[in-house]
């Protein structure tokens, strides 16, 4: 039980340190809007500005986790 508690705390602390705005509801609205607009092929300028050049260069190897990371970086930082 103690190791599960340490694991949970470590995951939560790591996510919070990476994206400090993850607990703010306004940022979650931004996250949901970008996801909805990307489904309609209308991506916001804010999301485009957060994309790193290496992400664009390696366009064929982008998996779901890297796409979520880019959108989360745009909204939660």
C-alpha positions in Angstrom: 0.0 0.0 0.0 2.8 2.4 0.8 4.6 1.8 -2.5 1.3 2.5 -4.3 1.0 5.8 -2.4 4.6 6.7 -3.3 4.0 5.8 -7.0 0.8 7.9 -7.1 2.5 10.8 -5.5 5.4 10.6 -7.8 3.2 10.5 -10.9 1.1 13.4 -9.7 4.2 15.5 -8.7 5.8 14.8 -12.1 2.8 15.8 -14.1 2.3 18.9 -11.9 5.9 20.0 -12.3 5.7 19.5 -16.1 2.3 21.3 -16.5 1.6 23.6 -13.5 -1.6 24.8 -15.0 -3.2 21.4 -15.1 -5.4 22.1 -12.1 -7.0 25.3 -13.6 -10.3 24.7 -15.3 -9.7 27.5 -17.9 -6.8 25.5 -19.2 -8.9 22.3 -19.5 -11.4 24.3 -21.6 -8.4 25.3 -23.8 -7.4 21.7 -24.1 -10.9 20.5 -25.0 -11.3 23.3 -27.6 -8.0 22.4 -29.3 -9.0 18.7 -29.4 -12.5 19.5 -30.9 -11.0 22.0 -33.5 -8.3 19.5 -34.5 -11.0 17.0 -35.3 -12.6 19.5 -37.6 -9.1 20.5 -39.0 -9.3 24.0 -37.5 -6.2 24.2 -35.3 -5.6 27.3 -33.2 -2.6 29.6 -33.6 -1.7 29.0 -30.0 -1.3 25.3 -30.6 0.7 25.9 -33.7 3.1 28.2 -31.9 3.8 25.6 -29.3 4.9 22.9 -31.7 8.7 22.3 -31.7 10.5 22.1 -35.0 11.6 18.5 -34.3 8.0 17.5 -34.0 7.3 19.0 -37.5 10.4 17.4 -39.1 9.5 13.9 -37.8 5.9 14.2 -38.9 5.5 10.5 -39.8 6.5 9.1 -36.4 4.0 11.1 -34.3 2.0 8.8 -32.0 -1.0 9.7 -29.8 1.1 10.5 -26.7 3.3 13.0 -28.5 0.2 14.7 -29.9 -1.3 15.0 -26.4 2.0 16.3 -25.1 2.0 19.1 -27.7 -1.6 20.1 -26.9 -1.0 20.0 -23.2 2.1 22.1 -23.5 0.0 24.7 -25.4 -2.7 24.9 -22.7 -1.1 23.9 -19.3 2.1 25.9 -19.4 
